[in-house]
Amino acid sequence: MKFIWPAALLTVSLFYGCGAPADNGSSTKKVDTLATDSFKWEADQFGDTRVLRYQVPGWEQLSLQQKTLAYYLTMAGLSGRDIMWDQNYSRNLEVRKALESILRDYKGVRSGTGWEKFMLYAKQVFFSNGIHHHYGMDKFMPEFPRTYLDSLVAQSGAALSKETADILFDPTLDAKKVSLDKDKDVVLASAVNFYGDDINAKEVDAFYAAKEVKGDSTPVSWGINSKLVRGADGKLMERTWKVGGMYSGALTEMNKWLGKAKDVAENPQQAKAIGLLIDYYNTGDLKTWDDFNVAWAQDTTSTVDFINGFVEVYNDPLGKRGSFESVVEVTDPVATKKMEVIQQHAQWFEDNSPLLAQHKKKSVVGITYRFINTCGEAGDAAPSTPIGVNLPNADWIRKDVGSKSVSLGNIIDAYDLSSGASSLKEFCYDSAEVARAEKYGSVAGKVHTALHEVIGHASGQIEPGVAGTDVTLKTYASTLEEGRADLVALYYMMDPKLVEWGVMPTLDAGKAEYDSYIRNGLMVQMRRLKLGNQVEESHMRNRQWVSAWAFEKGQPDSVIVKVVRDGKTYFHIRDYDKLRTIFGELLREVQRIKSQGDYTAGHDLVENYGVKVDAALHAEVLKRAENIKTAPYSGFIQPRLVAVQDANGKITDVKVEYPDDFIQQMLEYGEKFSFLPIKN
């Protein structure tokens, strides 16, 4: 599970026109590993997106072996980059290669309205790893004529089929990457490349229901690493993502680098985990995937660690198939020590939660938490990146073995240090709320992330005999799980124990987080939606249904009040203690829904509170947001790791460079890390 910072809500201290290639020369800066005032944090802004940069503190303190390991793991991740593009949509690689050709070889005039609109479109596509918005899921519509694209293609030698070009300009074709609309067949309505074009949701459910083994306490993750298609005989079959199968070219290259990484692993446990990952990519065997996750979760001592695999299922409307993701990370021991008290008291959190007794774990095992600095991300983790991750996702591994949680410290710092115009004065109820956010927003956000990942996702248990949430809760599984983890964090943000343990300086930090969450969930995140749209993205849904349910349940006691002042709407929390109680009540119910597989209750909670948008309030938010110059979405240019070699090809050092041109990095990746054909 990953925690994505709701960047629509920007606070003062909260983590949160290109031309020809000749004019876009790669500008690379080498700086100290510690953050410097002169570092350029923001590189570009276009549409609804900012492109930022981050540093890698502590790099020079790593040993040569550790640097080399991080380099090999980063190369492995980048080698799988094509996979994410193809998973997002079957024509994405064709479109990307055409854009790369135009940007590289177009001989015409690179100025004027047409070129500027083309550059906007190209940047949007590169940022989202495809032609659909990375978060909103809608297809990008070019703001330039079809004839202009035809001329660009012709004058650059690019290749783009007429059928694909037609799709780009037709708003009705493959319009949404992932659709969660309850009134549609979500598989047929989603353009994501996880299912054959003629396969519907009922067929998928039936296919995997036949594979389920009742009473299996260690079920494999059916569907996590394959595309489901219809065979020549009309029956459904899986095309497995493995060497020799689908995505073979990229996985073969990844395994080359993973093999090198295994040779310089920090310890035998890490080497074992990497070896199992290689075996998994070679065979596609789901039991080997579980074995890898167990071995990976048990490696708790390595300074350099990684995430690599078909991991998160948010891009599958049915929550089964994993998007390729890679994160290479270096532990920050100082920041980790400050938060390790949360990990140490995991059992206390479980014992004192408001869950029903039968839904609490009697023994919380294997929870580890670290603050890390990432040094390379790819696939689903880039350019848009999470700020927190908790893995593995399999509930039985979490229960029997444990899990690892990380907060991406240098990503959080980059958000903090790059913050632009604040939305606080526009959307906060009063000056006291603004002051709380300015003083405690940063620490509150970090504590929320830690509680969400370490305690939230690891808490609770499913009742015996109940299947996994992809089976029981279906399309609502992801948003309910993210909301559940948020509720754990929110419930404990106002617990005096956090102050006693030194995690927070005062409960005012908890109040700042409550203010932020309600303000965002009920209002500010609407900034991300087009007028008239409903909420479909899982994280946005969970923030809305948590906030809306709490608002409604607190109305008899005016726990949260809606105030309209000078034509502007505000949500003001009047009783933080009662709001905590309400969060606890909702947490107990959401855990019950998960533990018992109560689809109807999950459906009703999400559809009644998390989907519909007040049109008048939405229009108001969009109007007020015009005063905020900072874009609502952010992502990153990745550092470049450069291996220094001697005359014999032996690595003697690995340097970190910080490119500052987004399009140039995309072109560089296209040249160096393209291992799949345009059709797979």
Disulfide bonds with the S-S distance in Angstrom:
none
